[in-house]
Every structure is written in C-alpha cells, then in structure tokens.
Amino acid sequence: MADPTEALIFDHGPIKVSGEFVLKDGQGRAFDLSGRDAVALCRCGHSGNKPFCDGSHKVQGFQSVTEAR
C-alpha cells in the first residue's frame, strides 16, 4: 500500500505535500516532479518558482499562522 498523502502547513512558510500525489496546473496538466515524494508549495506569493517554494517567504517576512479547527 502506498503512503497516504499528507499536507503540512508551516507557520510563516510553505505547505509541504508528501506521499503519493499528482500536482496539476489550472489546465489539468501534471507537473513533472521527477519521482519526488514531497514538495513545498509557496503560500507567500513571492517565489520565483511558483507554485513551489524557493524560500522567498523568509526574505519578504511572510507571516501566517494556520491552526486546525
């Protein structure tokens, strides 16, 4: 059985998606993840490699705490 998909929202940072998943753009085309089983997705909007995180949130001072409710 494959690992379940998990999404972890980091305070002041990206969303890490891990497990078995397919990431698609708005037209339904799959991103080439080259066999990776985890990616970090940008939440701050400043990444130069959207939708992936490139660490720009640190330079921009992105602040966001998301708690489950």
HTML snippet that shows the backbone in 3Dmol.js (N, CA, C, O; Angstrom):
<script src="https://3Dmol.org/build/3Dmol-min.js"></script>
<div id="view" style="width:600px;height:400px;position:relative"></div>
<script>
const pdb = `
ATOM      1  N   MET A   1       0.841  -1.188   0.000  1.00  0.00           N
ATOM      2  CA  MET A   1       0.000   0.000   0.000  1.00  0.00           C
ATOM      3  C   MET A   1       0.882   1.245   0.000  1.00  0.00           C
ATOM      4  O   MET A   1       1.878   1.295   0.721  1.00  0.00           O
ATOM      5  N   ALA A   2       0.528   2.244  -0.795  1.00  0.00           N
ATOM      6  CA  ALA A   2       1.297   3.486  -0.889  1.00  0.00           C
ATOM      7  C   ALA A   2       1.113   4.323   0.372  1.00  0.00           C
ATOM      8  O   ALA A   2       0.118   4.202   1.086  1.00  0.00           O
ATOM      9  N   ASP A   3       2.103   5.175   0.622  1.00  0.00           N
ATOM     10  CA  ASP A   3       1.998   6.101   1.753  1.00  0.00           C
ATOM     11  C   ASP A   3       0.820   7.040   1.525  1.00  0.00           C
ATOM     12  O   ASP A   3       0.575   7.453   0.392  1.00  0.00           O
ATOM     13  N   PRO A   4       0.088   7.384   2.582  1.00  0.00           N
ATOM     14  CA  PRO A   4      -1.013   8.337   2.415  1.00  0.00           C
ATOM     15  C   PRO A   4      -0.452   9.736   2.114  1.00  0.00           C
ATOM     16  O   PRO A   4       0.656  10.079   2.528  1.00  0.00           O
ATOM     17  N   THR A   5      -1.225  10.510   1.404  1.00  0.00           N
ATOM     18  CA  THR A   5      -0.830  11.882   1.126  1.00  0.00           C
ATOM     19  C   THR A   5      -1.033  12.704   2.382  1.00  0.00           C
ATOM     20  O   THR A   5      -2.032  12.551   3.085  1.00  0.00           O
ATOM     21  N   GLU A   6      -0.069  13.583   2.660  1.00  0.00           N
ATOM     22  CA  GLU A   6      -0.157  14.455   3.821  1.00  0.00           C
ATOM     23  C   GLU A   6       0.213  15.862   3.399  1.00  0.00           C
ATOM     24  O   GLU A   6       1.141  16.050   2.613  1.00  0.00           O
ATOM     25  N   ALA A   7      -0.496  16.847   3.907  1.00  0.00           N
ATOM     26  CA  ALA A   7      -0.163  18.247   3.675  1.00  0.00           C
ATOM     27  C   ALA A   7       0.065  18.892   5.035  1.00  0.00           C
ATOM     28  O   ALA A   7      -0.803  18.855   5.907  1.00  0.00           O
ATOM     29  N   LEU A   8       1.240  19.482   5.204  1.00  0.00           N
ATOM     30  CA  LEU A   8       1.628  20.126   6.453  1.00  0.00           C
ATOM     31  C   LEU A   8       1.825  21.608   6.183  1.00  0.00           C
ATOM     32  O   LEU A   8       2.638  21.981   5.338  1.00  0.00           O
ATOM     33  N   ILE A   9       1.089  22.457   6.892  1.00  0.00           N
ATOM     34  CA  ILE A   9       1.189  23.904   6.702  1.00  0.00           C
ATOM     35  C   ILE A   9       2.149  24.449   7.752  1.00  0.00           C
ATOM     36  O   ILE A   9       1.869  24.408   8.950  1.00  0.00           O
ATOM     37  N   PHE A  10       3.284  24.960   7.284  1.00  0.00           N
ATOM     38  CA  PHE A  10       4.286  25.516   8.190  1.00  0.00           C
ATOM     39  C   PHE A  10       3.933  26.953   8.558  1.00  0.00           C
ATOM     40  O   PHE A  10       3.565  27.745   7.690  1.00  0.00           O
ATOM     41  N   ASP A  11       4.045  27.294   9.853  1.00  0.00           N
ATOM     42  CA  ASP A  11       3.875  28.685  10.259  1.00  0.00           C
ATOM     43  C   ASP A  11       4.880  29.539   9.505  1.00  0.00           C
ATOM     44  O   ASP A  11       6.063  29.205   9.446  1.00  0.00           O
ATOM     45  N   HIS A  12       4.412  30.642   8.928  1.00  0.00           N
ATOM     46  CA  HIS A  12       5.251  31.619   8.237  1.00  0.00           C
ATOM     47  C   HIS A  12       6.003  31.010   7.056  1.00  0.00           C
ATOM     48  O   HIS A  12       7.042  31.536   6.657  1.00  0.00           O
ATOM     49  N   GLY A  13       5.500  29.913   6.490  1.00  0.00           N
ATOM     50  CA  GLY A  13       6.211  29.254   5.405  1.00  0.00           C
ATOM     51  C   GLY A  13       5.286  28.500   4.470  1.00  0.00           C
ATOM     52  O   GLY A  13       4.093  28.793   4.391  1.00  0.00           O
ATOM     53  N   PRO A  14       5.841  27.532   3.765  1.00  0.00           N
ATOM     54  CA  PRO A  14       5.106  26.828   2.711  1.00  0.00           C
ATOM     55  C   PRO A  14       4.185  25.728   3.229  1.00  0.00           C
ATOM     56  O   PRO A  14       4.088  25.471   4.429  1.00  0.00           O
ATOM     57  N   ILE A  15       3.521  25.097   2.280  1.00  0.00           N
ATOM     58  CA  ILE A  15       2.763  23.880   2.528  1.00  0.00           C
ATOM     59  C   ILE A  15       3.592  22.732   1.974  1.00  0.00           C
ATOM     60  O   ILE A  15       3.937  22.726   0.793  1.00  0.00           O
ATOM     61  N   LYS A  16       3.915  21.764   2.821  1.00  0.00           N
ATOM     62  CA  LYS A  16       4.664  20.585   2.374  1.00  0.00           C
ATOM     63  C   LYS A  16       3.672  19.470   2.096  1.00  0.00           C
ATOM     64  O   LYS A  16       2.912  19.066   2.976  1.00  0.00           O
ATOM     65  N   VAL A  17       3.688  18.974   0.860  1.00  0.00           N
ATOM     66  CA  VAL A  17       2.834  17.860   0.465  1.00  0.00           C
ATOM     67  C   VAL A  17       3.743  16.647   0.285  1.00  0.00           C
ATOM     68  O   VAL A  17       4.743  16.719  -0.428  1.00  0.00           O
ATOM     69  N   SER A  18       3.400  15.544   0.925  1.00  0.00           N
ATOM     70  CA  SER A  18       4.221  14.339   0.808  1.00  0.00           C
ATOM     71  C   SER A  18       3.333  13.119   0.669  1.00  0.00           C
ATOM     72  O   SER A  18       2.145  13.154   0.991  1.00  0.00           O
ATOM     73  N   GLY A  19       3.921  12.053   0.191  1.00  0.00           N
ATOM     74  CA  GLY A  19       3.193  10.818  -0.050  1.00  0.00           C
ATOM     75  C   GLY A  19       3.072  10.581  -1.542  1.00  0.00           C
ATOM     76  O   GLY A  19       3.927  11.007  -2.318  1.00  0.00           O
ATOM     77  N   GLU A  20       2.023   9.909  -1.936  1.00  0.00           N
ATOM     78  CA  GLU A  20       1.789   9.648  -3.358  1.00  0.00           C
ATOM     79  C   GLU A  20       0.738  10.643  -3.855  1.00  0.00           C
ATOM     80  O   GLU A  20      -0.409  10.610  -3.408  1.00  0.00           O
ATOM     81  N   PHE A  21       1.124  11.523  -4.775  1.00  0.00           N
ATOM     82  CA  PHE A  21       0.216  12.557  -5.252  1.00  0.00           C
ATOM     83  C   PHE A  21       0.599  12.989  -6.662  1.00  0.00           C
ATOM     84  O   PHE A  21       1.712  12.736  -7.122  1.00  0.00           O
ATOM     85  N   VAL A  22      -0.333  13.639  -7.333  1.00  0.00           N
ATOM     86  CA  VAL A  22      -0.102  14.267  -8.634  1.00  0.00           C
ATOM     87  C   VAL A  22      -0.455  15.727  -8.457  1.00  0.00           C
ATOM     88  O   VAL A  22      -1.511  16.051  -7.913  1.00  0.00           O
ATOM     89  N   LEU A  23       0.423  16.620  -8.912  1.00  0.00           N
ATOM     90  CA  LEU A  23       0.190  18.052  -8.824  1.00  0.00           C
ATOM     91  C   LEU A  23      -0.098  18.567 -10.225  1.00  0.00           C
ATOM     92  O   LEU A  23       0.713  18.387 -11.134  1.00  0.00           O
ATOM     93  N   LYS A  24      -1.262  19.213 -10.407  1.00  0.00           N
ATOM     94  CA  LYS A  24      -1.673  19.675 -11.729  1.00  0.00           C
ATOM     95  C   LYS A  24      -1.857  21.184 -11.747  1.00  0.00           C
ATOM     96  O   LYS A  24      -2.167  21.803 -10.729  1.00  0.00           O
ATOM     97  N   ASP A  25      -1.655  21.774 -12.951  1.00  0.00           N
ATOM     98  CA  ASP A  25      -1.887  23.203 -13.127  1.00  0.00           C
ATOM     99  C   ASP A  25      -3.368  23.455 -13.404  1.00  0.00           C
ATOM    100  O   ASP A  25      -4.166  22.518 -13.404  1.00  0.00           O
ATOM    101  N   GLY A  26      -3.734  24.696 -13.636  1.00  0.00           N
ATOM    102  CA  GLY A  26      -5.124  25.073 -13.860  1.00  0.00           C
ATOM    103  C   GLY A  26      -5.760  24.461 -15.091  1.00  0.00           C
ATOM    104  O   GLY A  26      -6.985  24.414 -15.198  1.00  0.00           O
ATOM    105  N   GLN A  27      -4.941  23.990 -16.024  1.00  0.00           N
ATOM    106  CA  GLN A  27      -5.445  23.345 -17.230  1.00  0.00           C
ATOM    107  C   GLN A  27      -5.472  21.820 -17.100  1.00  0.00           C
ATOM    108  O   GLN A  27      -5.811  21.117 -18.052  1.00  0.00           O
ATOM    109  N   GLY A  28      -5.113  21.319 -15.923  1.00  0.00           N
ATOM    110  CA  GLY A  28      -5.141  19.880 -15.687  1.00  0.00           C
ATOM    111  C   GLY A  28      -3.885  19.140 -16.102  1.00  0.00           C
ATOM    112  O   GLY A  28      -3.862  17.909 -16.086  1.00  0.00           O
ATOM    113  N   ARG A  29      -2.829  19.875 -16.477  1.00  0.00           N
ATOM    114  CA  ARG A  29      -1.561  19.233 -16.867  1.00  0.00           C
ATOM    115  C   ARG A  29      -0.725  18.965 -15.623  1.00  0.00           C
ATOM    116  O   ARG A  29      -0.580  19.831 -14.759  1.00  0.00           O
ATOM    117  N   ALA A  30      -0.183  17.768 -15.544  1.00  0.00           N
ATOM    118  CA  ALA A  30       0.617  17.364 -14.384  1.00  0.00           C
ATOM    119  C   ALA A  30       2.018  17.976 -14.441  1.00  0.00           C
ATOM    120  O   ALA A  30       2.644  18.027 -15.499  1.00  0.00           O
ATOM    121  N   PHE A  31       2.493  18.434 -13.292  1.00  0.00           N
ATOM    122  CA  PHE A  31       3.877  18.902 -13.163  1.00  0.00           C
ATOM    123  C   PHE A  31       4.799  17.695 -13.159  1.00  0.00           C
ATOM    124  O   PHE A  31       4.450  16.643 -12.625  1.00  0.00           O
ATOM    125  N   ASP A  32       5.970  17.844 -13.750  1.00  0.00           N
ATOM    126  CA  ASP A  32       6.987  16.797 -13.710  1.00  0.00           C
ATOM    127  C   ASP A  32       7.706  16.897 -12.372  1.00  0.00           C
ATOM    128  O   ASP A  32       8.512  17.803 -12.161  1.00  0.00           O
ATOM    129  N   LEU A  33       7.419  15.982 -11.486  1.00  0.00           N
ATOM    130  CA  LEU A  33       8.030  16.004 -10.154  1.00  0.00           C
ATOM    131  C   LEU A  33       9.251  15.104 -10.077  1.00  0.00           C
ATOM    132  O   LEU A  33       9.848  14.959  -9.010  1.00  0.00           O
ATOM    133  N   SER A  34       9.627  14.500 -11.195  1.00  0.00           N
ATOM    134  CA  SER A  34      10.843  13.675 -11.293  1.00  0.00           C
ATOM    135  C   SER A  34      10.973  12.676 -10.152  1.00  0.00           C
ATOM    136  O   SER A  34      12.056  12.507  -9.590  1.00  0.00           O
ATOM    137  N   GLY A  35       9.880  12.020  -9.811  1.00  0.00           N
ATOM    138  CA  GLY A  35       9.913  10.973  -8.794  1.00  0.00           C
ATOM    139  C   GLY A  35       9.946  11.465  -7.360  1.00  0.00           C
ATOM    140  O   GLY A  35      10.046  10.649  -6.444  1.00  0.00           O
ATOM    141  N   ARG A  36       9.866  12.759  -7.131  1.00  0.00           N
ATOM    142  CA  ARG A  36       9.869  13.271  -5.750  1.00  0.00           C
ATOM    143  C   ARG A  36       8.608  12.827  -5.025  1.00  0.00           C
ATOM    144  O   ARG A  36       7.529  12.760  -5.613  1.00  0.00           O
ATOM    145  N   ASP A  37       8.759  12.529  -3.750  1.00  0.00           N
ATOM    146  CA  ASP A  37       7.599  12.145  -2.957  1.00  0.00           C
ATOM    147  C   ASP A  37       7.227  13.230  -1.951  1.00  0.00           C
ATOM    148  O   ASP A  37       6.401  13.006  -1.067  1.00  0.00           O
ATOM    149  N   ALA A  38       7.842  14.411  -2.089  1.00  0.00           N
ATOM    150  CA  ALA A  38       7.497  15.563  -1.256  1.00  0.00           C
ATOM    151  C   ALA A  38       7.869  16.840  -1.999  1.00  0.00           C
ATOM    152  O   ALA A  38       8.905  16.911  -2.661  1.00  0.00           O
ATOM    153  N   VAL A  39       7.006  17.849  -1.877  1.00  0.00           N
ATOM    154  CA  VAL A  39       7.290  19.177  -2.434  1.00  0.00           C
ATOM    155  C   VAL A  39       6.802  20.218  -1.445  1.00  0.00           C
ATOM    156  O   VAL A  39       5.917  19.946  -0.634  1.00  0.00           O
ATOM    157  N   ALA A  40       7.377  21.409  -1.511  1.00  0.00           N
ATOM    158  CA  ALA A  40       6.932  22.544  -0.709  1.00  0.00           C
ATOM    159  C   ALA A  40       6.269  23.545  -1.651  1.00  0.00           C
ATOM    160  O   ALA A  40       6.872  23.985  -2.630  1.00  0.00           O
ATOM    161  N   LEU A  41       5.035  23.894  -1.346  1.00  0.00           N
ATOM    162  CA  LEU A  41       4.273  24.814  -2.181  1.00  0.00           C
ATOM    163  C   LEU A  41       4.238  26.199  -1.551  1.00  0.00           C
ATOM    164  O   LEU A  41       4.024  26.342  -0.347  1.00  0.00           O
ATOM    165  N   CYS A  42       4.451  27.214  -2.376  1.00  0.00           N
ATOM    166  CA  CYS A  42       4.503  28.606  -1.935  1.00  0.00           C
ATOM    167  C   CYS A  42       3.149  29.069  -1.401  1.00  0.00           C
ATOM    168  O   CYS A  42       2.108  28.787  -1.994  1.00  0.00           O
ATOM    169  N   ARG A  43       3.175  29.788  -0.267  1.00  0.00           N
ATOM    170  CA  ARG A  43       1.971  30.443   0.262  1.00  0.00           C
ATOM    171  C   ARG A  43       2.113  31.950   0.239  1.00  0.00           C
ATOM    172  O   ARG A  43       1.110  32.660   0.311  1.00  0.00           O
ATOM    173  N   CYS A  44       3.337  32.461   0.140  1.00  0.00           N
ATOM    174  CA  CYS A  44       3.546  33.898   0.277  1.00  0.00           C
ATOM    175  C   CYS A  44       3.338  34.670  -1.024  1.00  0.00           C
ATOM    176  O   CYS A  44       3.096  35.876  -0.998  1.00  0.00           O
ATOM    177  N   GLY A  45       3.430  33.983  -2.158  1.00  0.00           N
ATOM    178  CA  GLY A  45       3.255  34.639  -3.450  1.00  0.00           C
ATOM    179  C   GLY A  45       4.517  35.251  -4.028  1.00  0.00           C
ATOM    180  O   GLY A  45       4.465  35.830  -5.113  1.00  0.00           O
ATOM    181  N   HIS A  46       5.645  35.145  -3.348  1.00  0.00           N
ATOM    182  CA  HIS A  46       6.885  35.777  -3.802  1.00  0.00           C
ATOM    183  C   HIS A  46       7.869  34.820  -4.464  1.00  0.00           C
ATOM    184  O   HIS A  46       8.906  35.264  -4.957  1.00  0.00           O
ATOM    185  N   SER A  47       7.577  33.533  -4.491  1.00  0.00           N
ATOM    186  CA  SER A  47       8.510  32.568  -5.073  1.00  0.00           C
ATOM    187  C   SER A  47       8.746  32.849  -6.549  1.00  0.00           C
ATOM    188  O   SER A  47       7.817  33.189  -7.282  1.00  0.00           O
ATOM    189  N   GLY A  48       9.972  32.708  -6.972  1.00  0.00           N
ATOM    190  CA  GLY A  48      10.317  32.816  -8.377  1.00  0.00           C
ATOM    191  C   GLY A  48      10.123  31.501  -9.098  1.00  0.00           C
ATOM    192  O   GLY A  48      10.391  31.407 -10.296  1.00  0.00           O
ATOM    193  N   ASN A  49       9.664  30.488  -8.395  1.00  0.00           N
ATOM    194  CA  ASN A  49       9.487  29.143  -8.953  1.00  0.00           C
ATOM    195  C   ASN A  49       8.089  28.605  -8.621  1.00  0.00           C
ATOM    196  O   ASN A  49       7.929  27.425  -8.309  1.00  0.00           O
ATOM    197  N   LYS A  50       7.079  29.484  -8.691  1.00  0.00           N
ATOM    198  CA  LYS A  50       5.715  29.072  -8.354  1.00  0.00           C
ATOM    199  C   LYS A  50       5.292  27.873  -9.182  1.00  0.00           C
ATOM    200  O   LYS A  50       5.659  27.788 -10.354  1.00  0.00           O
ATOM    201  N   PRO A  51       4.548  26.961  -8.628  1.00  0.00           N
ATOM    202  CA  PRO A  51       3.900  27.001  -7.330  1.00  0.00           C
ATOM    203  C   PRO A  51       4.790  26.504  -6.192  1.00  0.00           C
ATOM    204  O   PRO A  51       4.334  26.360  -5.058  1.00  0.00           O
ATOM    205  N   PHE A  52       6.057  26.245  -6.499  1.00  0.00           N
ATOM    206  CA  PHE A  52       6.969  25.692  -5.497  1.00  0.00           C
ATOM    207  C   PHE A  52       7.618  26.790  -4.674  1.00  0.00           C
ATOM    208  O   PHE A  52       7.842  27.895  -5.168  1.00  0.00           O
ATOM    209  N   CYS A  53       7.916  26.488  -3.432  1.00  0.00           N
ATOM    210  CA  CYS A  53       8.574  27.423  -2.521  1.00  0.00           C
ATOM    211  C   CYS A  53      10.061  27.504  -2.850  1.00  0.00           C
ATOM    212  O   CYS A  53      10.708  26.481  -3.076  1.00  0.00           O
ATOM    213  N   ASP A  54      10.600  28.722  -2.876  1.00  0.00           N
ATOM    214  CA  ASP A  54      12.045  28.897  -3.065  1.00  0.00           C
ATOM    215  C   ASP A  54      12.688  29.607  -1.872  1.00  0.00           C
ATOM    216  O   ASP A  54      13.840  30.034  -1.948  1.00  0.00           O
ATOM    217  N   GLY A  55      11.938  29.733  -0.769  1.00  0.00           N
ATOM    218  CA  GLY A  55      12.463  30.372   0.438  1.00  0.00           C
ATOM    219  C   GLY A  55      12.251  31.872   0.492  1.00  0.00           C
ATOM    220  O   GLY A  55      12.681  32.517   1.449  1.00  0.00           O
ATOM    221  N   SER A  56      11.594  32.449  -0.520  1.00  0.00           N
ATOM    222  CA  SER A  56      11.385  33.902  -0.561  1.00  0.00           C
ATOM    223  C   SER A  56      10.587  34.416   0.631  1.00  0.00           C
ATOM    224  O   SER A  56      10.712  35.586   0.995  1.00  0.00           O
ATOM    225  N   HIS A  57       9.770  33.566   1.245  1.00  0.00           N
ATOM    226  CA  HIS A  57       8.968  33.993   2.396  1.00  0.00           C
ATOM    227  C   HIS A  57       9.854  34.522   3.526  1.00  0.00           C
ATOM    228  O   HIS A  57       9.448  35.410   4.275  1.00  0.00           O
ATOM    229  N   LYS A  58      11.063  33.971   3.642  1.00  0.00           N
ATOM    230  CA  LYS A  58      11.981  34.407   4.704  1.00  0.00           C
ATOM    231  C   LYS A  58      12.450  35.829   4.460  1.00  0.00           C
ATOM    232  O   LYS A  58      12.481  36.638   5.387  1.00  0.00           O
ATOM    233  N   VAL A  59      12.817  36.147   3.218  1.00  0.00           N
ATOM    234  CA  VAL A  59      13.303  37.482   2.858  1.00  0.00           C
ATOM    235  C   VAL A  59      12.174  38.510   2.943  1.00  0.00           C
ATOM    236  O   VAL A  59      12.392  39.645   3.366  1.00  0.00           O
ATOM    237  N   GLN A  60      10.974  38.108   2.541  1.00  0.00           N
ATOM    238  CA  GLN A  60       9.824  39.014   2.493  1.00  0.00           C
ATOM    239  C   GLN A  60       9.154  39.203   3.853  1.00  0.00           C
ATOM    240  O   GLN A  60       8.308  40.084   4.012  1.00  0.00           O
ATOM    241  N   GLY A  61       9.529  38.380   4.830  1.00  0.00           N
ATOM    242  CA  GLY A  61       8.935  38.494   6.162  1.00  0.00           C
ATOM    243  C   GLY A  61       7.493  38.008   6.219  1.00  0.00           C
ATOM    244  O   GLY A  61       6.689  38.526   6.994  1.00  0.00           O
ATOM    245  N   PHE A  62       7.166  37.013   5.398  1.00  0.00           N
ATOM    246  CA  PHE A  62       5.816  36.469   5.357  1.00  0.00           C
ATOM    247  C   PHE A  62       5.406  35.970   6.737  1.00  0.00           C
ATOM    248  O   PHE A  62       6.154  35.244   7.391  1.00  0.00           O
ATOM    249  N   GLN A  63       4.214  36.363   7.175  1.00  0.00           N
ATOM    250  CA  GLN A  63       3.700  35.970   8.481  1.00  0.00           C
ATOM    251  C   GLN A  63       2.332  35.334   8.315  1.00  0.00           C
ATOM    252  O   GLN A  63       1.413  35.967   7.796  1.00  0.00           O
ATOM    253  N   SER A  64       2.187  34.108   8.742  1.00  0.00           N
ATOM    254  CA  SER A  64       0.898  33.436   8.716  1.00  0.00           C
ATOM    255  C   SER A  64       0.967  32.202   9.606  1.00  0.00           C
ATOM    256  O   SER A  64       1.780  31.305   9.382  1.00  0.00           O
ATOM    257  N   VAL A  65       0.121  32.168  10.599  1.00  0.00           N
ATOM    258  CA  VAL A  65      -0.017  31.002  11.459  1.00  0.00           C
ATOM    259  C   VAL A  65      -1.389  30.412  11.168  1.00  0.00           C
ATOM    260  O   VAL A  65      -2.404  31.098  11.286  1.00  0.00           O
ATOM    261  N   THR A  66      -1.419  29.139  10.788  1.00  0.00           N
ATOM    262  CA  THR A  66      -2.673  28.470  10.456  1.00  0.00           C
ATOM    263  C   THR A  66      -2.873  27.308  11.413  1.00  0.00           C
ATOM    264  O   THR A  66      -2.078  26.368  11.427  1.00  0.00           O
ATOM    265  N   GLU A  67      -3.919  27.365  12.205  1.00  0.00           N
ATOM    266  CA  GLU A  67      -4.200  26.305  13.170  1.00  0.00           C
ATOM    267  C   GLU A  67      -5.436  25.536  12.731  1.00  0.00           C
ATOM    268  O   GLU A  67      -6.396  26.125  12.235  1.00  0.00           O
ATOM    269  N   ALA A  68      -5.411  24.236  12.910  1.00  0.00           N
ATOM    270  CA  ALA A  68      -6.575  23.405  12.609  1.00  0.00           C
ATOM    271  C   ALA A  68      -7.706  23.742  13.570  1.00  0.00           C
ATOM    272  O   ALA A  68      -7.481  24.031  14.745  1.00  0.00           O
ATOM    273  N   ARG A  69      -8.907  23.701  13.055  1.00  0.00           N
ATOM    274  CA  ARG A  69     -10.059  23.956  13.924  1.00  0.00           C
ATOM    275  C   ARG A  69     -11.147  22.973  13.633  1.00  0.00           C
ATOM    276  O   ARG A  69     -12.205  23.019  14.260  1.00  0.00           O
TER     277      ARG A  69
END
`;
const viewer = $3Dmol.createViewer("view");
viewer.addModel(pdb, "pdb");
viewer.setStyle({}, {cartoon: {color: "spectrum"}});
viewer.zoomTo();
viewer.render();
</script>
